[in-house]
Amino acid sequence: MEALPKSRLLADFADIDVGGIASYREIDVDGELRFSNGRFDDQFDISGSTVSETAAFQHTTIAGDFVAADARFGDEVDFEDLQCTGDRVDVRNCVFEAYTSFSLARLDVTEFLLNEATFEDEAWFVHGRFSGSVDATSSRFAGQAHFRDADFEGSVSIVGSHFEDQVFLHGSTIDGDLDARGVTFEKHFQFSATVTGNADFGETHFDAHSTFRNGAVHGKTTFDGASFAGSGDFTDTRFKGPVTVDGTEFYARPDFEGTRFAVPPNLDVAVFPHAEAMNLPSDRRIVVARSEKLENIDHTIPFADVQNSPAVPPAMASLVEPEPTVATRLTYELKHIDAADWYQTTRDALELARTAVAELESSLETNTMLVFGFSIGSRDGSAESILDGVSLVGVYAISPDEDRIRFSHLSSDVDEADHLIAIPATDDAFESGPSVGTHGEYCTAMLRRQALQASLLQQDAPQSQLIAGFLPVLVASARVDD
């Protein structure tokens, strides 16, 4: 006899009408929870609660505070068109494990508290109206964060928050201050909003491209100590107050075309660590990694250590004997890989590679090499691709007198790679050098080296010829802790 399907629990309070305080504190719902179209004439409290499946609060009206601090939602949560007229909406330290929407919400409260909340998926606040201050300090957004086309009628704080995916603020108005100090934007950040007060981005990391195009700040704008790893687009942005960039790092060329400054910033106090990127045309945008992501900078080994039977750590012994079938298959995949797939697979590795090459501060004639590690998946032919990932395992330069080898990056995870490809910084694929190389240029350079390796393996070439480019990485890894 077949087992009966497990029934789903539904805690259904839809259309409920409560005239006094409603307390559902610390309830545990192993299923779906519904409060949609509910009406609460006083405080509504579900703090500390746990809901395993979807939770619905759309079109709910609350005439008091809405308190959901420390709650955990295991599936989608819908707060669309939520209307609250108390003193606060409190979702501090909440965990939202799936898609969450406050779109079209009307929160006529003194404060909307989101600090230390975690959003594991997309978070939507589109077309919302938030009458009081919004405090999202020290929160984490793992999915895309949509704050666009919203009205923030008080100040907004996202101090110390971490955004792991794209962030959108365009079309929104903040009738107060924006405090974004110490924030990390891992991916594209689109500002393009209007702030009637001050905007402070001090010590903030923009780790990808950032767009301030057509935005406006009426008060003071601060970028002191911030870093732009990708291009900052300030086209047609209006800064009606002073702008400060003291110690601001621009790793890529910012675009100030059509930007209007009431008080022009003093760019002499900004820092431009990546000189090659400043010379690129404005239509060629790159992203680099901040230098603190490099490992074992300035680690050196004697050149003699890679000669005369060099010692290779046992955990990396397989890397000195490349498999002919893997080499041939990788050659094919590098030749035919989709551009979008290549970008996603290599984005972090190439951002780090650009920074590592620039960090060497040596001419390309000094035998600079970049070594990439490839993670190989299924080898039995059942998978469409054997390529699981690409990382940068090392960048080094041999001194002109061939006395020493100096690294600008030496990964601590070299032994996790299954296959290595070493490319010279002088490869013809790079139009302007590897420190500003595109994804396409890097792919071409790797394809060339991999095709050569596959050919040498077919010809039974000496092992020393096959591994010469990446041998210094293996040898140095054994000595990095010495």
C-alpha positions in Angstrom: 0.0 0.0 0.0 1.4 3.4 -1.0 2.0 5.8 1.8 -0.3 8.7 2.0 1.2 12.1 1.1 2.2 14.2 4.0 -0.4 16.8 4.7 0.8 20.5 4.8 0.1 22.6 7.9 -1.7 25.8 7.2 -2.0 28.4 10.0 -4.6 30.6 8.4 -5.4 33.9 10.0 -6.4 35.7 6.7 -9.0 38.4 7.1 -8.6 38.4 10.9 -9.8 41.5 12.7 -8.3 42.2 16.1 -9.4 45.2 18.2 -6.6 45.0 20.8 -3.1 43.8 21.1 -2.3 40.7 19.1 0.5 38.6 20.4 1.8 35.5 18.5 5.3 35.7 20.0 7.6 32.7 19.6 5.0 30.6 17.7 6.5 27.7 15.7 4.7 27.0 12.4 5.9 23.9 10.6 4.0 24.9 7.5 2.4 28.0 5.9 1.3 31.1 7.8 -1.3 33.6 6.5 -2.3 37.0 7.9 -3.2 38.5 4.5 -6.0 41.2 4.5 -5.9 41.2 8.3 -6.7 44.3 10.4 -5.1 45.0 13.8 -6.1 48.0 15.8 -3.1 47.9 18.1 0.3 46.2 18.3 0.9 43.1 16.3 3.8 41.0 17.7 5.3 37.8 16.2 8.8 38.3 17.5 10.9 35.2 17.9 8.6 33.1 15.8 9.6 30.4 13.2 7.7 29.7 10.0 9.0 26.9 7.8 7.0 27.7 4.7 5.5 30.8 3.0 4.3 33.6 5.2 1.7 36.1 3.8 1.1 39.6 5.3 0.0 41.4 2.1 -2.8 44.0 2.3 -2.6 43.8 6.1 -3.4 47.0 8.1 -1.8 47.6 11.6 -2.7 50.6 13.6 0.0 50.0 16.2 3.6 48.7 16.1 4.5 45.6 14.1 7.2 43.6 15.9 8.8 40.6 14.3 12.3 40.9 15.8 14.3 37.6 15.9 11.9 35.8 13.7 12.9 33.2 11.1 11.1 32.7 7.9 12.1 29.5 5.9 10.3 30.4 2.7 8.9 33.3 0.8 7.5 36.2 2.8 5.0 38.7 1.3 4.6 42.1 3.0 3.3 43.8 -0.1 0.9 46.7 0.5 1.4 46.3 4.3 0.1 49.4 6.0 1.3 50.3 9.5 0.7 53.5 11.5 2.3 52.8 14.8 5.7 54.0 16.1 7.8 51.2 14.6 8.1 48.3 12.3 10.8 46.0 13.9 12.4 43.1 12.0 15.7 43.4 13.7 17.8 40.2 13.6 15.3 38.5 11.4 16.3 35.7 9.0 14.6 35.6 5.7 15.7 32.5 3.9 13.8 33.1 0.6 12.3 35.9 -1.5 11.0 38.7 0.6 8.9 41.7 -0.5 8.0 44.9 1.2 7.0 46.4 -2.2 4.1 48.9 -2.1 4.3 48.9 1.7 3.1 52.1 3.4 4.9 52.3 6.8 3.8 55.6 8.4 5.9 54.9 11.5 8.7 56.7 13.3 11.3 54.0 12.5 11.6 51.0 10.4 14.2 48.7 12.0 16.1 46.2 9.8 19.4 46.2 11.6 21.3 42.9 11.7 18.7 41.2 9.5 19.7 38.5 7.0 18.1 38.2 3.6 19.3 35.0 1.9 17.4 35.7 -1.3 16.0 38.7 -3.2 14.7 41.6 -1.1 12.2 44.0 -2.6 11.2 47.5 -1.3 10.0 48.8 -4.7 7.4 51.6 -4.7 7.3 51.5 -0.9 6.7 54.6 1.3 8.6 54.8 4.5 7.7 57.9 6.6 10.3 57.6 9.3 13.9 56.6 9.5 15.1 53.3 8.1 17.9 51.5 10.0 19.4 48.6 8.2 22.9 48.7 9.8 25.0 45.5 9.9 22.5 43.6 7.8 23.4 41.0 5.1 21.7 40.8 1.7 22.7 37.6 -0.1 20.4 38.2 -3.1 19.6 41.2 -5.2 18.3 44.2 -3.1 15.7 46.4 -4.8 15.2 49.7 -3.2 14.3 51.5 -6.4 11.4 53.9 -7.0 10.7 54.2 -3.3 10.0 57.2 -1.0 12.1 57.4 2.1 10.7 60.4 4.0 13.4 60.2 6.7 17.1 59.3 6.9 18.4 55.9 5.8 21.3 54.0 7.4 23.0 50.9 6.0 26.2 51.3 8.0 28.4 48.2 8.0 26.0 46.2 5.9 27.1 43.6 3.3 25.5 43.3 -0.1 26.5 40.1 -1.9 24.5 40.7 -5.1 23.3 43.7 -7.1 21.8 46.7 -5.3 19.3 49.1 -7.0 18.3 52.5 -5.6 17.6 54.3 -8.8 14.5 56.5 -8.9 14.2 56.7 -5.1 14.1 59.8 -3.0 15.6 60.0 0.5 14.3 63.1 2.3 17.1 63.0 4.9 20.6 61.7 5.2 22.0 58.5 3.7 24.6 56.9 5.9 26.4 54.2 4.0 29.7 54.1 5.9 31.7 50.9 5.9 29.3 49.0 3.5 30.5 46.3 1.1 28.9 46.2 -2.3 30.2 43.0 -3.9 28.4 43.5 -7.2 27.0 46.3 -9.2 25.6 49.2 -7.2 23.1 51.5 -8.9 22.5 54.6 -6.9 20.9 57.2 -9.3 18.7 58.4 -6.4 18.0 61.8 -4.9 19.2 62.5 -1.3 18.0 65.8 0.1 20.5 65.7 3.0 24.0 64.4 3.3 25.3 61.1 1.8 28.3 59.4 3.5 30.0 56.5 1.7 33.2 56.7 3.9 35.3 53.5 4.0 32.8 51.8 1.7 34.0 49.1 -0.7 32.5 49.2 -4.2 33.8 45.8 -5.5 32.2 46.0 -9.0 30.9 48.8 -11.2 28.9 51.5 -9.5 26.5 53.8 -11.1 25.6 57.2 -9.7 24.4 58.5 -13.1 21.6 61.1 -13.0 21.6 61.0 -9.2 21.5 64.1 -6.9 22.8 64.9 -3.4 21.7 68.2 -2.0 24.0 68.2 1.0 27.6 67.0 1.6 28.8 63.8 -0.1 31.7 61.9 1.5 33.7 59.2 -0.1 36.7 59.4 2.2 38.6 56.1 2.5 36.2 54.4 0.1 37.5 52.1 -2.7 36.2 51.6 -6.2 37.4 48.3 -7.6 35.3 48.9 -10.8 34.5 52.0 -12.7 32.4 54.6 -11.0 29.9 56.2 -13.3 29.0 59.8 -12.1 27.7 60.9 -15.5 25.2 63.8 -15.1 25.2 63.4 -11.4 24.4 66.6 -9.4 26.3 67.3 -6.2 24.8 70.4 -4.7 27.1 70.4 -1.7 30.8 69.7 -1.2 32.3 66.4 -2.2 35.3 64.9 -0.3 37.5 62.1 -1.6 40.3 62.1 0.9 42.1 58.7 0.6 39.5 57.4 -1.8 40.9 54.6 -4.0 39.9 54.5 -7.7 41.3 51.3 -9.1 39.5 51.9 -12.3 38.8 55.1 -14.2 35.9 57.1 -12.9 33.6 58.8 -15.4 32.7 62.4 -14.5 31.3 63.4 -17.8 28.5 65.9 -17.4 28.9 65.8 -13.5 27.8 69.0 -11.9 29.7 70.0 -8.7 28.7 73.0 -6.6 32.2 72.7 -5.1 34.6 70.7 -7.2 36.3 67.8 -5.2 40.1 67.9 -4.7 41.1 64.8 -6.6 44.7 65.3 -5.6 43.9 63.7 -2.2 42.4 60.6 -3.9 44.5 57.5 -4.7 44.9 55.9 -8.1 46.7 52.6 -7.5 46.2 51.1 -11.0 47.9 53.5 -13.4 47.2 51.4 -16.5 43.4 51.4 -15.8 43.4 55.2 -15.8 44.6 55.2 -19.4 41.8 53.0 -20.8 39.1 54.6 -22.9 35.9 55.3 -21.1 34.0 52.6 -23.0 36.3 49.8 -21.8 35.4 49.0 -18.2 37.3 46.6 -15.9 37.0 45.5 -12.3 40.0 44.7 -10.2 40.4 43.3 -6.7 41.6 45.3 -3.8 45.2 44.6 -2.9 44.3 43.1 0.5 42.8 40.1 -1.2 46.3 39.1 -2.5 48.1 36.4 -0.5 51.8 36.2 0.3 52.8 39.4 -1.3 56.5 39.8 -1.8 57.2 36.1 -1.0 60.5 35.2 -2.6 62.4 32.1 -3.3 65.9 31.6 -4.9 65.7 30.8 -8.6 68.0 27.9 -8.0 65.2 26.2 -6.0 63.3 25.5 -9.2 66.3 23.9 -10.8 68.2 20.7 -10.1 65.4 18.3 -9.0 63.1 20.7 -7.2 61.0 19.5 -4.3 57.3 19.5 -4.9 54.9 18.9 -1.9 53.3 15.4 -2.0 49.8 16.9 -2.1 50.7 18.6 -5.4 52.5 15.7 -7.1 49.7 15.0 -9.5 50.0 18.6 -10.9 53.4 17.9 -12.4 51.9 15.1 -14.5 49.1 16.7 -16.5 46.6 14.2 -17.9 46.6 14.2 -21.7 42.8 13.6 -21.9 42.1 16.5 -19.5 44.5 18.8 -21.5 42.8 17.9 -24.7 39.3 18.4 -23.3 40.2 21.7 -21.7 41.6 23.0 -25.0 38.2 22.2 -26.7 36.2 23.8 -23.9 38.3 27.0 -23.8 37.8 27.3 -27.6 34.0 26.9 -27.5 33.0 28.2 -24.0 30.1 30.7 -24.0 31.2 34.2 -23.1 28.7 34.6 -20.3 29.7 31.2 -18.7 33.4 32.2 -19.0 32.7 35.5 -17.3 30.9 33.9 -14.4 33.5 31.1 -14.0 36.6 33.5 -14.0 35.3 36.8 -12.7 37.0 36.6 -9.3 40.2 35.0 -10.6 40.7 37.7 -13.3 39.9 40.6 -11.0 42.6 39.3 -8.7 45.0 38.7 -11.6 44.8 42.3 -12.8 45.7 43.5 -9.3 48.5 41.0 -8.8 50.2 42.0 -12.1 50.0 45.7 -11.2 51.3 45.0 -7.7 54.6 43.6 -9.2 55.6 47.0 -10.5 58.1 45.4 -12.8 58.4 45.5 -16.6 56.9 42.6 -18.5 60.3 41.7 -19.8 61.2 40.3 -16.4 59.6 36.9 -17.1 56.3 37.6 -15.3 53.9 34.7 -15.3 50.3 34.2 -14.2 49.3 30.7 -13.1 45.7 29.7 -13.0 44.2 26.6 -11.3 41.4 24.7 -12.9 38.9 22.6 -10.9 38.0 19.5 -12.9 34.6 17.8 -12.5 33.4 14.6 -14.1 36.0 12.9 -16.4 33.9 10.0 -17.6 32.4 12.0 -20.4 28.9 12.1 -18.9 29.0 15.8 -18.1 28.7 18.5 -20.8 31.7 20.3 -19.3 34.6 19.1 -17.1 35.4 22.7 -16.0 34.0 23.4 -12.5 36.0 26.6 -11.6 39.1 28.7 -12.2 41.2 30.4 -9.5 44.4 32.4 -9.5 47.1 30.4 -7.8 50.1 32.5 -8.4 51.7 35.5 -10.1 55.5 35.9 -10.1 58.4 37.6 -11.7 61.9 36.3 -12.2 64.5 39.0 -11.4 66.6 40.3 -14.4 69.7 38.5 -13.1 67.7 35.3 -12.7 68.7 35.3 -9.0 65.3 35.3 -7.3 61.6 34.8 -8.0 59.2 37.2 -6.4 55.5 36.7 -5.9 52.7 39.3 -5.8 50.2 36.5 -5.1 50.6 33.0 -4.0 47.4 31.2 -3.0 47.2 29.1 0.1 44.9 26.7 -1.8 47.2 25.6 -4.6 46.7 22.0 -3.7 42.9 22.3 -4.4 43.5 22.8 -8.1 43.4 19.8 -10.5 45.1 21.3 -13.4 47.4 24.4 -14.0 47.9 26.7 -16.9 50.7 29.3 -16.8 50.5 32.3 -19.2 53.2 34.9 -19.7 52.4 38.5 -19.2 53.8 39.2 -22.6 51.2 37.1 -24.4 50.0 38.8 -27.6 46.4 38.3 -26.6 46.7 41.3 -24.2 46.2 44.5 -26.1 47.3 46.7 -23.2 48.8 44.2 -20.8 47.3 41.7 -18.3 46.7 44.3 -15.6 43.8 45.6 -17.7 43.1 42.5 -19.7 39.6 41.6 -20.7 37.9 38.2 -20.1 38.2 37.5 -23.8 41.9 38.3 -23.9 42.6 36.1 -20.9 40.6 33.3 -22.5 42.6 33.6 -25.7 45.9 33.5 -23.8 44.9 30.5 -21.8 43.7 28.7 -24.9 47.0 29.2 -26.5 49.0 27.8 -23.6 46.6 24.9 -23.1 46.7 24.0 -26.8 50.5 24.0 -26.6 50.5 21.8 -23.5 48.1 19.3 -25.2 50.3 19.2 -28.2 53.5 18.6 -26.1 51.8 15.8 -24.2 50.9 14.1 -27.5 54.6 14.4 -28.5 55.8 12.9 -25.2 57.8 16.1 -24.5 60.0 16.2 -21.4 58.2 16.9 -18.2 60.4 19.9 -17.5 59.1 21.5 -20.7 55.5 20.9 -19.7 55.6 22.3 -16.1 58.3 25.1 -16.4 55.7 27.9 -16.3 54.0 26.8 -13.1 56.7 24.9 -11.3 57.8 28.0 -9.2 54.3 28.1 -7.7 54.5 24.5 -6.6 58.0 24.9 -5.1 57.2 28.2 -3.4 54.1 26.6 -1.8 56.3 24.2 0.1 58.4 27.1 1.5 55.7 29.7 2.2 55.6 28.8 5.9 59.3 28.4 6.3 
